[in-house]
């Protein structure tokens, strides 16, 4: 009974966006069931955090080893489906970056997340989804539960309909355009990637922070234009070699200082 009280408190904190309380409860009760769904309509904490746009809490829950990112509520809605309804692109971006999240799961009525995003005219959500390179189910034409283009048209969301039509006709070109438009390769991520490349290849002196006269900058510009999947392969490879450099506490601090400077 006590555990359920704790889980209820955790659910309430996530629902209200009380990030400090969420962290404290997780720290003091490591065996807590973060997927407890005794709240409204069988929603778990991740549902409510996504629905209310509590991005810090969404990030905390996604990082928790016990979280079920695809849990459904009594209506068959996943947290991602709610993120497609809510007007908060940051929440959607967090979920898109998690490969465990299933993006095309329909609710009990057969309606898909993309259909909801089209219905509500969530243009920025759909741009981010296309830019992510993850699977998009445009649905069956004429089916009101799945036809995202038809739903957008019928509810006057002309920009959404036009974008999805472009994607349907030429997915590769549209994805490239969206990545440029939404800034998919964000500056902080790009800086960390460059830092890892520079250090692991010996192109940056970890003690002075000085860049050696090499073509590293040109390499980085080229790497940023590669598909995300290839960027990740490069990143993993250089991180592996960089681990030999970041061994002691002193060098780790030096690495963090360089990250801030760069």
Secondary structure, 3 states (H helix, E strand, C coil): CHHHHHHHHHHHHHHHCCHHHHHHHHHHCCCCCCCCCCCHHHCCHHHHHHHHCCHHHHHHHHCCCCCCCCCCCCCCCCHHHHHHHCCCHHHHHHHHCCCCCCCCCCCCCCCCHHHHHHHCCCHHHHHHHHHHCCCCCCCCCCCCCCCHHHHHHHCCCHHHHHHHHHHHHCHHHHHHHHHHHHCCCCHHHHHHHHHHHHHHCCCECCCCCCECCCCHHHHHHHHHCCCHHHHHHHHHHHHHHHCCCCCCHHHHHHHHHHHHHC
